[in-house]
Amino acid sequence: MATQKQTASVIELTGIAADWSWTSAFKAASYPNGMRIGSIQFKPGQAADKLVIKDGSDTGPAIFDSVCTDSEEKNLYLNSYCKPVIDFSDCVLTGAHKVIIRLLPM
């Protein structure tokens, strides 16, 4: 599970401790192309945190794959439709991490 805060333009995830899918934020049938993502921001809890976000499923291609060598945040700018999925088994996350997905108008 993750703590999810959501507005019309931002999805913020903290405390990720299990798989997460974009379908927890949107009804898949209403958005056949997925979410239009402007950027993904990863704020690690500590050095060596790793975040992997895949497209479509836990076996899909990685759209974000970052290992932090320090506590600096990592950013990816997209401007594309994606169906983000976090497979927790691919990640190393400590308690204070945060993932911010900024959405663009559909």
C-alpha positions in Angstrom: 0.0 0.0 0.0 0.9 3.6 -0.4 -0.5 6.8 1.0 -1.9 8.6 -2.0 -2.9 12.3 -2.2 -4.4 13.4 -5.5 -5.6 16.6 -7.1 -6.6 17.2 -10.7 -2.9 17.7 -11.7 -0.8 15.9 -9.1 -0.6 12.4 -7.6 1.7 12.2 -4.6 2.7 8.8 -3.2 4.5 8.2 0.1 5.1 5.1 2.2 5.1 2.8 -0.8 5.2 -0.7 0.7 3.4 -2.7 -2.0 2.7 -2.6 -5.7 0.9 0.5 -7.0 -1.0 1.0 -10.2 -2.3 4.0 -12.0 -5.8 2.4 -11.8 -5.9 3.3 -8.1 -6.1 6.9 -9.3 -8.1 6.6 -12.5 -10.7 4.2 -13.9 -8.9 2.4 -16.7 -12.0 2.1 -18.9 -12.4 5.9 -18.9 -8.7 6.5 -20.0 -7.7 3.8 -22.5 -4.4 5.6 -23.3 -3.5 6.0 -19.6 -2.6 9.2 -17.9 -0.9 12.2 -19.6 2.2 12.7 -17.5 4.2 15.8 -17.6 6.8 14.7 -15.0 7.8 12.2 -12.4 9.7 13.4 -9.4 11.4 11.0 -6.9 12.5 12.3 -3.5 14.4 9.5 -1.9 14.3 8.8 1.8 18.1 8.2 1.8 21.0 7.4 -0.5 20.7 4.0 -2.2 16.9 4.3 -2.6 15.7 2.9 -5.9 12.5 3.5 -7.8 11.3 1.7 -10.9 8.1 2.7 -12.6 7.0 0.6 -15.6 4.4 1.2 -18.3 1.2 -0.9 -18.4 2.1 -3.8 -16.0 4.8 -5.0 -13.7 6.5 -6.7 -16.7 6.2 -3.6 -19.0 9.1 -1.4 -20.1 10.6 0.9 -17.5 9.7 4.5 -17.9 11.6 5.6 -14.8 14.5 3.7 -13.2 16.6 5.6 -10.8 19.1 4.6 -8.0 20.0 7.5 -5.8 23.6 7.8 -4.8 22.8 10.7 -2.5 19.6 12.2 -1.1 19.1 14.4 -4.2 15.7 14.2 -5.9 15.5 12.8 -9.4 13.2 14.1 -12.2 11.9 12.8 -15.5 10.0 15.0 -17.9 7.7 13.1 -20.2 4.7 14.9 -21.8 3.3 11.5 -22.9 0.5 9.1 -22.1 1.5 6.3 -19.8 0.0 3.7 -17.5 2.5 3.8 -14.6 2.9 0.8 -12.4 5.3 0.4 -9.4 6.4 -3.2 -8.7 7.5 -2.9 -5.1 9.9 -5.9 -5.5 11.9 -3.9 -8.1 12.4 -1.0 -5.6 14.4 -0.1 -2.5 12.5 2.5 -0.6 13.0 3.9 2.9 10.3 5.5 5.0 10.7 9.2 4.0 10.5 8.8 0.3 8.0 10.6 -2.0 6.9 10.2 -5.6 5.2 13.1 -7.3 3.5 12.5 -10.7 2.5 15.7 -12.4 -0.4 15.3 -14.8 -1.1 17.3 -17.9 -4.7 18.0 -19.2 -6.1 15.0 -21.0 
